[in-house]
Amino acid sequence: MANVVVVGSQWGDEGKGKIVDWLSEQADIVVRFQGGHNAGHTLVIDGKTYKLSLLPSGVVRNKLSVIGNGVVLDPRALIEEIERLKGQGVSVTPESLRIAENVTLILPLHQELDVAREKASGKGAIGTTGRGIGPAYEDKVGRRAIRLMDLADLSMLNGKIDRVLAHHNALRRGLGMSEIVPSAVYDHLAAVAPKVLPYMDSVWSLLDNKRREGKRILFEGAQGALLDVDHGTYPYVTSSNTVAAQAATGSGLGPGAIGYVLGICKAYTTRVGSGPFPTEQQNEIGDRIGERGREFGTVTGRKRRCGWFDAVLVRQTVRTSGINGLALTKLDILDGFDEIKICVGYRLDGREIDYLPASEHAQARVEPIYETAEGWGEATAHARSWAQLPAQAIKYVRRVEELVGCPVALLSTSPEREDTILMQNPFET
């Protein structure tokens, strides 16, 4: 019985929400292990749409949901999301949601700093969501973070606040911002404490016990492997590790707890914000893909950049995340194209390479090498078996498998969970 990690194998927005929801029906526990409320998942269940940005997707299915220590948690965003789901008929209680006691908190000052620095960077901005994710992770590794467990004893909070403000007020002065008084931070934390503390738990112990009981655990990643702070298109990345190995570190379970890694990727490529994008189509093709795929961010609403499928990048993330199988989504968006291009390599300064270089400047110079596949006129939308797919669509999927060196385990042909073709069940491998 395999525990499954789901990760994005491009730049995020690959359709993880639907796949996680599809898998969560078989899972006992769903765990978020990195990121914050900067990345969203959209679930469509019985025609009803749920937009989640912090809570694990399992909450909608009444599964035990866990926010691991690798996440940075904005208490206000958590409370708002719980209330929003309540309005949609989904009850989130301490029995259904547990949060790691050592999770780092995002404070209002983190969000203010995020926005101010991005604005001050001008053309050098990296395209953050402005939700304080990066500054919170900086405080975590700088060993000055305030964590959830700190709210359990407010009498000990003042010293921790002073340590945070010694750093942040210096930054604020440099950016021409007003300094923060300690009482403002204390009052904010004292107000949210009773609302979030009931969810606190020793998550590493909880998960270890559940694993020993034979429970199925689904680890839900946010964003995509190409936004990983180590393995992504640095510096145009997020502030956490988004590859599959983070599921162990960000939950407190050892690597041996991971049985199967499922990588999610679109049948084409998208990206939000700044940074290199070798196969981007800033033309009618990109516009057509974006319009048909409704490519706007779940959390930010920002328009996504669109382009052809990049097999070089996905092959690279298959290796850096140890992906066992792919879930290929949005195949139906390519319906009706006369021809479809796939990037099979790059040219860099006149020579051919089969990987994305780590250098920011080299990444900006790579040119895609394409091969062209014949399109298909028939619709793939809502197909639920291979027999319902056009022959050319099947050839396209098989070519993707060949180029990235990984089998397609699931194929998604619409946002509806039932419109899924299963070749390999990750929980049963």
C-alpha positions as CSV (number, residue, x, y, z in Angstrom):
1,M,0.0,0.0,0.0
2,A,1.7,3.1,-1.2
3,N,1.6,6.6,0.2
4,V,1.4,9.1,-2.7
5,V,3.1,12.4,-3.2
6,V,1.5,14.7,-5.8
7,V,3.7,17.5,-7.2
8,G,3.5,19.9,-10.1
9,S,6.1,19.1,-12.8
10,Q,6.0,22.5,-14.5
11,W,5.6,26.0,-13.1
12,G,2.4,25.2,-11.1
13,D,-1.2,25.6,-12.2
14,E,-1.1,22.1,-13.7
15,G,-4.5,21.0,-12.4
16,K,-3.4,19.4,-9.2
17,G,-6.7,20.2,-7.4
18,K,-8.7,17.8,-9.6
19,I,-6.1,15.0,-9.4
20,V,-5.7,15.4,-5.6
21,D,-9.5,15.3,-5.2
22,W,-9.7,12.2,-7.4
23,L,-7.0,10.5,-5.3
24,S,-8.3,11.8,-1.9
25,E,-11.3,9.5,-2.2
26,Q,-8.9,6.6,-1.8
27,A,-6.8,8.3,0.9
28,D,-7.4,8.5,4.6
29,I,-5.3,11.6,5.2
30,V,-4.3,14.5,2.9
31,V,-1.2,16.5,3.9
32,R,0.0,20.0,2.7
33,F,3.8,20.1,3.1
34,Q,5.1,23.4,1.7
35,G,4.1,26.8,0.5
36,G,1.4,29.0,1.8
37,H,-1.8,30.8,0.6
38,N,0.1,31.9,-2.5
39,A,-1.0,28.9,-4.6
40,G,-4.5,27.7,-5.2
41,H,-6.3,24.5,-6.1
42,T,-9.7,24.5,-7.8
43,L,-12.0,21.6,-7.2
44,V,-15.2,20.9,-9.1
45,I,-17.5,18.5,-7.3
46,D,-21.0,17.8,-8.5
47,G,-21.0,21.0,-10.4
48,K,-19.9,23.1,-7.4
49,T,-16.6,24.9,-7.5
50,Y,-14.3,25.1,-4.4
51,K,-11.2,27.3,-4.4
52,L,-8.6,26.4,-1.8
53,S,-5.4,28.2,-1.2
54,L,-4.2,26.9,2.1
55,L,-6.3,24.1,3.3
56,P,-5.6,20.6,2.0
57,S,-8.0,19.4,-0.7
58,G,-9.2,16.6,1.6
59,V,-11.3,18.9,3.7
60,V,-14.0,19.0,1.0
61,R,-14.1,15.1,1.1
62,N,-14.3,15.0,4.9
63,K,-10.8,13.4,5.1
64,L,-8.4,14.1,7.9
65,S,-6.4,17.1,6.6
66,V,-3.0,18.1,7.8
67,I,-0.9,21.2,7.4
68,G,2.7,20.2,7.9
69,N,5.6,22.1,9.3
70,G,7.0,22.9,5.8
71,V,4.1,25.3,5.2
72,V,4.1,29.0,6.2
73,L,0.7,29.8,7.7
74,D,-1.2,33.1,7.6
75,P,-3.7,32.8,10.5
76,R,-6.0,35.4,8.9
77,A,-6.1,33.6,5.6
78,L,-6.8,30.3,7.3
79,I,-9.7,31.7,9.3
80,E,-11.1,33.4,6.2
81,E,-10.9,30.2,4.1
82,I,-12.5,28.1,6.8
83,E,-15.4,30.6,7.0
84,R,-15.7,30.7,3.2
85,L,-16.0,26.9,3.0
86,K,-18.5,27.0,5.8
87,G,-20.7,29.2,3.6
88,Q,-20.4,26.5,0.9
89,G,-21.6,23.8,3.4
90,V,-18.1,22.4,4.3
91,S,-17.4,22.2,8.0
92,V,-13.8,22.4,9.0
93,T,-13.3,21.4,12.7
94,P,-10.3,20.4,14.9
95,E,-11.4,16.8,14.3
96,S,-10.9,17.2,10.5
97,L,-7.9,19.6,10.4
98,R,-4.6,19.4,12.3
99,I,-1.8,21.9,12.0
100,A,1.8,21.3,12.9
101,E,2.8,23.1,16.1
102,N,6.1,24.1,14.6
103,V,4.6,25.7,11.5
104,T,5.9,29.3,10.8
105,L,3.4,32.1,10.9
106,I,3.0,34.7,8.3
107,L,2.4,38.1,10.0
108,P,1.0,41.3,8.4
109,L,4.5,42.8,8.4
110,H,5.6,40.0,6.1
111,Q,3.0,40.9,3.5
112,E,3.9,44.6,3.8
113,L,7.6,43.9,3.3
114,D,6.8,41.6,0.3
115,V,4.8,44.2,-1.5
116,A,7.3,47.0,-0.7
117,R,10.3,45.1,-1.9
118,E,8.7,44.0,-5.1
119,K,7.6,47.6,-5.8
120,A,11.1,48.9,-5.1
121,S,12.6,46.3,-7.4
122,G,11.0,47.9,-10.5
123,K,11.9,45.9,-13.6
124,G,13.9,43.5,-11.4
125,A,10.7,42.3,-9.7
126,I,10.4,38.5,-9.6
127,G,6.6,38.4,-9.7
128,T,5.7,37.4,-6.1
129,T,2.1,37.2,-5.1
130,G,2.7,39.8,-2.4
131,R,1.3,37.5,0.3
132,G,4.4,37.5,2.6
133,I,5.5,33.9,1.7
134,G,9.2,34.8,1.0
135,P,9.7,37.1,4.1
136,A,8.1,34.4,6.3
137,Y,10.5,31.8,5.1
138,E,13.4,34.2,5.5
139,D,12.5,34.6,9.2
140,K,12.2,30.8,9.5
141,V,15.8,30.2,8.3
142,G,16.9,33.3,10.1
143,R,15.7,31.7,13.3
144,R,13.5,34.6,14.4
145,A,10.1,33.2,13.2
146,I,7.1,33.1,15.4
147,R,5.5,29.7,15.2
148,L,2.1,28.4,16.0
149,M,3.2,26.9,19.3
150,D,4.3,30.3,20.5
151,L,0.7,31.5,20.7
152,A,0.0,28.9,23.4
153,D,1.9,31.0,25.9
154,L,1.3,34.7,25.3
155,S,3.4,35.7,28.3
156,M,6.5,34.5,26.4
157,L,5.6,36.3,23.2
158,N,7.1,39.8,23.8
159,G,10.7,38.7,23.6
160,K,10.1,36.9,20.3
161,I,8.3,39.9,18.9
162,D,11.3,42.1,19.8
163,R,13.6,39.8,18.0
164,V,11.5,39.9,14.8
165,L,11.1,43.6,14.9
166,A,14.9,44.2,15.4
167,H,15.2,42.8,11.9
168,H,12.1,44.1,10.2
169,N,12.2,47.7,11.5
170,A,15.7,48.0,10.1
171,L,14.5,46.9,6.7
172,R,11.5,49.1,6.9
173,R,13.6,52.2,7.6
174,G,15.7,51.4,4.6
175,L,12.6,51.2,2.4
176,G,11.2,54.4,3.8
177,M,8.4,52.6,5.7
178,S,7.2,53.5,9.2
179,E,8.4,51.3,12.0
180,I,6.1,48.8,13.8
181,V,5.4,49.0,17.5
182,P,5.6,45.6,19.4
183,S,2.0,46.0,20.7
184,A,0.6,45.9,17.2
185,V,2.1,42.5,16.5
186,Y,1.1,41.2,20.0
187,D,-2.5,42.4,19.6
188,H,-2.8,40.7,16.2
189,L,-1.4,37.4,17.5
190,A,-3.5,37.5,20.7
191,A,-6.6,38.0,18.6
192,V,-6.0,35.0,16.3
193,A,-4.6,32.6,18.9
194,P,-7.9,31.2,20.2
195,K,-9.1,30.7,16.6
196,V,-6.2,28.7,15.4
197,L,-4.8,26.9,18.5
198,P,-7.6,24.3,18.6
199,Y,-6.1,22.9,15.4
200,M,-2.5,22.5,16.7
201,D,-0.9,19.1,16.9
202,S,2.4,17.2,16.9
203,V,1.9,16.4,13.2
204,W,5.0,14.2,12.8
205,S,3.8,12.0,15.6
206,L,0.2,11.9,14.3
207,L,1.3,10.9,10.8
208,D,3.7,8.3,12.1
209,N,1.0,6.7,14.1
210,K,-1.5,6.8,11.2
211,R,1.1,5.3,8.9
212,R,1.8,2.4,11.4
213,E,-2.0,1.8,11.4
214,G,-1.8,1.3,7.7
215,K,-3.7,4.5,6.7
216,R,-3.2,5.8,3.2
217,I,-1.5,9.2,3.2
218,L,-1.7,11.6,0.2
219,F,0.9,14.4,0.2
220,E,-0.3,17.5,-1.7
221,G,2.2,19.8,-3.1
222,A,1.6,23.4,-4.1
223,Q,3.0,25.2,-7.1
224,G,5.5,23.2,-9.3
225,A,8.9,21.7,-9.3
226,L,10.3,24.4,-11.7
227,L,9.5,27.0,-8.9
228,D,11.7,25.0,-6.4
229,V,14.1,27.3,-4.6
230,D,17.0,24.9,-5.5
231,H,15.9,23.2,-8.7
232,G,13.8,25.8,-10.3
233,T,14.4,28.8,-12.6
234,Y,16.2,30.8,-9.8
235,P,15.6,33.6,-8.8
236,Y,12.2,33.5,-10.4
237,V,11.0,30.8,-8.0
238,T,9.1,30.5,-4.8
239,S,10.8,30.4,-1.3
240,S,10.4,26.8,-0.5
241,N,11.3,23.4,-1.9
242,T,8.5,22.2,-4.2
243,V,10.1,18.8,-5.3
244,A,8.7,15.6,-3.9
245,A,11.4,15.1,-1.3
246,Q,10.0,18.0,0.6
247,A,6.9,15.9,1.4
248,A,9.1,14.1,4.0
249,T,10.8,17.1,5.4
250,G,7.7,19.3,5.4
251,S,5.6,16.7,7.3
252,G,8.0,15.1,9.7
253,L,7.9,11.7,8.1
254,G,11.0,10.0,6.8
255,P,11.7,9.4,3.1
256,G,10.7,5.8,3.5
257,A,7.1,6.9,4.0
258,I,6.9,7.9,0.3
259,G,5.8,5.1,-1.9
260,Y,4.8,6.7,-5.2
261,V,5.4,10.2,-6.7
262,L,2.8,11.4,-9.2
263,G,3.8,14.4,-11.3
264,I,1.1,16.6,-12.7
265,C,1.6,18.4,-16.0
266,K,-0.5,20.1,-18.7
267,A,-0.5,18.9,-22.3
268,Y,1.0,22.3,-22.9
269,T,2.9,24.8,-20.7
270,T,2.0,27.8,-18.7
271,R,3.7,30.2,-16.3
272,V,2.6,33.1,-14.1
273,G,4.8,36.1,-13.4
274,S,8.4,36.8,-14.6
275,G,11.1,34.4,-15.5
276,P,12.4,32.3,-18.5
277,F,9.8,30.4,-20.6
278,P,11.5,28.8,-23.7
279,T,8.3,27.7,-25.4
280,E,6.2,30.7,-24.7
281,Q,3.9,31.8,-27.6
282,Q,3.3,35.5,-27.5
283,N,1.0,35.3,-30.4
284,E,-2.4,34.0,-31.6
285,I,-1.5,30.5,-30.5
286,G,-0.7,31.5,-27.0
287,D,-3.9,33.6,-26.8
288,R,-5.9,30.7,-28.1
289,I,-4.5,28.3,-25.6
290,G,-5.0,30.8,-22.8
291,E,-8.6,31.5,-23.7
292,R,-9.6,27.8,-24.2
293,G,-7.8,26.8,-21.0
294,R,-9.1,29.7,-19.0
295,E,-5.6,30.4,-17.9
296,F,-6.0,32.8,-15.0
297,G,-4.5,32.2,-11.5
298,T,-6.8,30.7,-8.8
299,V,-5.5,33.0,-6.1
300,T,-4.2,36.1,-7.9
301,G,-6.4,36.1,-11.0
302,R,-3.3,37.0,-13.0
303,K,-3.3,36.0,-16.7
304,R,-0.9,33.0,-17.3
305,R,1.7,33.0,-20.1
306,C,1.1,30.0,-22.5
307,G,3.2,27.9,-24.8
308,W,3.8,24.5,-26.3
309,F,4.7,21.4,-24.2
310,D,8.3,21.4,-23.1
311,A,9.5,17.9,-22.8
312,V,13.0,19.0,-21.7
313,L,11.7,20.7,-18.6
314,V,9.3,17.8,-17.6
315,R,12.0,15.2,-18.2
316,Q,14.2,17.2,-15.8
317,T,11.5,17.5,-13.1
318,V,10.8,13.8,-13.5
319,R,14.4,13.2,-12.3
320,T,14.6,15.9,-9.6
321,S,11.4,14.8,-8.0
322,G,11.7,11.0,-8.7
323,I,8.4,11.0,-10.4
324,N,7.0,7.5,-11.0
325,G,4.0,8.5,-13.2
326,L,2.5,11.5,-14.8
327,A,-1.1,12.8,-14.7
328,L,-1.5,14.7,-18.0
329,T,-4.2,17.3,-17.8
330,K,-6.0,19.6,-20.2
331,L,-5.5,17.4,-23.3
332,D,-8.8,18.7,-24.5
333,I,-7.5,22.3,-24.8
334,L,-5.4,21.1,-27.8
335,D,-8.5,19.9,-29.7
336,G,-8.8,21.4,-33.1
337,F,-5.2,22.5,-33.7
338,D,-3.9,21.5,-37.2
339,E,-0.5,20.9,-35.8
340,I,1.0,20.8,-32.3
341,K,4.6,21.4,-31.4
342,I,6.7,19.7,-28.7
343,C,10.0,21.1,-27.5
344,V,12.5,18.2,-27.6
345,G,15.8,20.1,-26.9
346,Y,17.4,23.5,-26.7
347,R,20.0,25.5,-28.6
348,L,22.3,27.6,-26.4
349,D,24.9,29.7,-28.1
350,G,24.9,27.6,-31.2
351,R,25.1,24.1,-29.5
352,E,22.3,21.7,-28.7
353,I,21.6,20.7,-25.1
354,D,19.0,18.4,-23.5
355,Y,18.6,20.2,-20.1
356,L,17.8,23.6,-18.7
357,P,21.0,25.2,-17.5
358,A,21.1,26.5,-13.9
359,S,22.4,30.0,-14.9
360,E,19.7,32.7,-15.0
361,H,21.4,34.3,-18.0
362,A,21.8,31.0,-19.9
363,Q,18.1,30.2,-19.2
364,A,17.2,33.5,-20.9
365,R,19.2,32.6,-24.0
366,V,18.0,29.1,-24.7
367,E,16.1,28.5,-27.9
368,P,13.6,25.7,-28.2
369,I,14.0,22.9,-30.7
370,Y,10.6,21.7,-31.9
371,E,9.2,18.6,-33.5
372,T,5.7,18.9,-35.0
373,A,2.9,16.5,-34.3
374,E,-0.3,16.2,-36.4
375,G,-3.3,17.6,-34.6
376,W,-6.7,16.0,-34.2
377,G,-10.1,17.3,-35.3
378,E,-12.2,15.2,-33.0
379,A,-12.9,16.2,-29.4
380,T,-11.1,14.6,-26.5
381,A,-13.2,16.6,-24.0
382,H,-15.0,14.3,-21.5
383,A,-13.3,11.1,-22.8
384,R,-13.1,8.4,-20.2
385,S,-11.4,5.6,-22.0
386,W,-8.6,5.2,-24.6
387,A,-11.2,4.0,-27.1
388,Q,-12.9,7.5,-27.0
389,L,-9.7,9.3,-27.9
390,P,-8.7,10.2,-31.5
391,A,-5.7,8.2,-32.8
392,Q,-3.5,11.3,-33.1
393,A,-4.3,12.3,-29.5
394,I,-3.1,8.9,-28.4
395,K,0.1,9.3,-30.5
396,Y,0.7,12.6,-28.8
397,V,0.4,11.2,-25.3
398,R,2.7,8.3,-26.2
399,R,5.2,10.7,-27.6
400,V,5.2,12.7,-24.4
401,E,5.8,9.5,-22.4
402,E,8.8,8.7,-24.7
403,L,10.3,12.1,-24.5
404,V,10.1,12.6,-20.7
405,G,11.0,9.0,-19.8
406,C,7.9,8.5,-17.6
407,P,4.6,6.7,-18.2
408,V,1.3,8.6,-18.1
409,A,-0.7,7.2,-15.2
410,L,-3.8,9.4,-15.5
411,L,-5.2,11.4,-18.3
412,S,-7.6,14.3,-17.6
413,T,-9.9,15.5,-20.3
414,S,-12.0,18.1,-18.4
415,P,-12.2,19.8,-15.0
416,E,-14.8,17.2,-13.9
417,R,-13.3,14.4,-11.8
418,E,-15.1,11.7,-13.7
419,D,-13.5,12.7,-17.0
420,T,-10.3,10.9,-16.2
421,I,-8.6,7.9,-17.9
422,L,-6.8,5.7,-15.5
423,M,-3.8,3.6,-16.6
424,Q,-2.1,3.1,-13.2
425,N,-3.5,3.7,-9.8
426,P,-0.8,5.3,-7.7
427,F,-2.2,3.8,-4.5
428,E,-2.1,0.3,-5.8
429,T,1.5,0.1,-7.2
